[in-house]
Structure formats: structure tokens, C-alpha cells
Amino acid sequence: MFSKTRSLNYKVCVVGAAGGIGQPLSLLLKNNPLVTELNCFDVAPITPGVAADLSHINTPAKVKGFAGPDSMVEALEGCDVVVVPAGVPRKPGMTRDDLFNINAGIVAGIGAGVAKACPKAMLCIISNPVNSTVPILAETLKKEGCYDPKRLFGVTTLDITRANTFVAENQGFDVAKTNVTVIGGHAGTTILPLLSQVEGAKFSQEDTEKLTHRIMFGGDEVVQAKAGGGSATLSMAYAGAEFAIKLMRAMGGEKGITECTYVESTVTPARFFSSPVTLGPNGAEEIHGYGEISPAEQTLFDNMIGDLQAQIQKGVDFVNKK
């Protein structure tokens, strides 16, 4: 799981800790021995109660709760890792793009707080739409003079966990040993699972088309199943914790940790792109390409790049026009 020969002690802040993703995410981080301090921040007044609840769990991490905008900088002070699920969740019929105007302002404010309190922290962004919120953070931190592209990650891990689950079910694989590369962005058709690269898999054309669509729109499946009661929260919390924990392991010196994540990149014409990234003490140590893809995948890739670039530009423009 992680190196037991090192003393790994990380101070982590969950921004949006009282929400549907934030609470189970905080629980998973409280349960991990790499986290020795866990700060839970949210604008919601119940946040100190969430922290008190978590503090009763018999694991070493010390938990503090911070409620209200005025306490954000204090919550972020000196943190090594900041995980950001803050924002309004999707509702039935709502696209990720519909979330933009509300969540963009929230994320920009978080960036300003990070610049003051923990400019060297690793930032793991879950807030949707990720394709735009990560560029918003980048531009905000640039204006504050503390942007390091190696330390800013859009968490696309949920796309991989869905792909692994659906492919393992389809092929009869051990899900724990299934690893599907998913590239692009983190919204609908910008999500591109590379099923042609899954070792040992034999997909019919129908399977390929159905699985690709299901992975791209897995979030809609959850929104519809919850019938107005919310979006993907538990699976997103799992994925967010999974990425943050692997990042902390890499920060501590563990070698060979490579995860798909949405970072500033020159792999494609898009300024930000999710592809395999080797993690290390300084964050994104090496950004990898995505290898050979099938003609069908190439078509999907060609079709999505323009949309992804437009969503990135929307985030950049939001900050620069303020």
C-alpha cells in the first residue's frame, strides 16, 4: 500500500467537506495512516459537527472543522495536500457546463485562499466542470504569482474506476487487476476510454460502443438512478481519496506510481489533458503520451479536442475578464 520505512505525515484540507462528496471523502482520508492532520472546511455551518464526528474514529489523524468563508485561509494554512470537491452538484437534466457560473466563482476564491495559506500544496480538483475549473485555478494562481503546473491536478480517477468496473464485468476479469487507460477530459464526450489497449480483452464492436458510451456518461446513470436526489457522491469520494492517497505515497518517495490525471500538458493541442502521469515528490514528474489507438478511438479523439479546448478557454476567460 505505502512505504512503511518512511515517516509520512501529511496535513490535508478537504474544501467542501460537509457536502455529499466531501463527507465520505473526509472519512476515507481520516482512515488512511498517511494523513496526520485533516482540516475540514465548508461554508456550511454543520462543518464543525462533521469534524467532531470524524474525530471519534480511532485513527491517528487529528481533525479540525472550519465553517464559513472567513475561516478558509486558516483551514488551508500549511497544508501539504488540498482536495477540492466544493461546489454545487449536478441535478437531473443539468450538464457539467450548467454548473460553470456557480462553481467557477467558488473555485477562483479557493485559488486565492491557497495562494495566501499554502502556495506549495498539491491541489486535487474534483469540482465540476473539471475541464474548466482546473484552468480557472491555474489562471488564479498565476495572477497570485504561485502557479506550479506540477502541483495542480484535475481528478479524473472516477472515469478509470468506472471503466475498470464495467470492463471487468464485461470480460469476466478480476476488477482488482483491471486497469483501463482513460484520456481526455472529465465530461461526457471528452472522456475517452482506450479499450483497444486493455490487455487480454476481446470486445465485440457492440461491446466497445456500449462500454465507451457508458464510461463517458456514467455520471448521468447515477443522476437518473437517484431520481433527483443527487449525483455521483460515494464513487467520486472513493476516486478522490484514491488519487490523493497515491499522490501522497509518491510524495513520500514511493516509485512507479502512474495515474491518469488532468494536468497542463503538451501531449495534445489542448493545454490541459488527462493522460498517464508519473507522480513523485514534486507532483507530476513525467507526463506520458497515450500510445497507439484504434481508428474508432481516433475519431472520438478528433471530435472531442475542439470541445475540450473550448471548455479550457472558458475557464481561462472567466479569470482574465474579471
Buried (B, 14 or more C-beta within 10 A) or exposed (E): EBEEEEEBBBBBBBBBBBBBBBBBBBBBBBBBBBBBBBBBBBBBEBBBBBBEBBBEEEBEBEBBBBBEEEBBBEBBBEBBBBBBBBBBBBBEEBBBBBBBEEBBBBBBBBBBBBBEBBBEBBBBBBBBBBBBBBBBBBBBBBBBEBBBBBBBBBBBBBBBBBBBBBBBEBBEBEEEEBBBBBBBBBBBBBBBBBBBBBEEBEBEEEBBEBBBEBBBBBBBEBBEEBEEEBBBBBBBBBBBBBBBBBBBBBBBEBEEBBBBBBBBBEBBEBBBBBBBBBBBEEBBBEBBEBEEBEEBBEEBBEEBBEBBBEBBBBBBBBBEEE
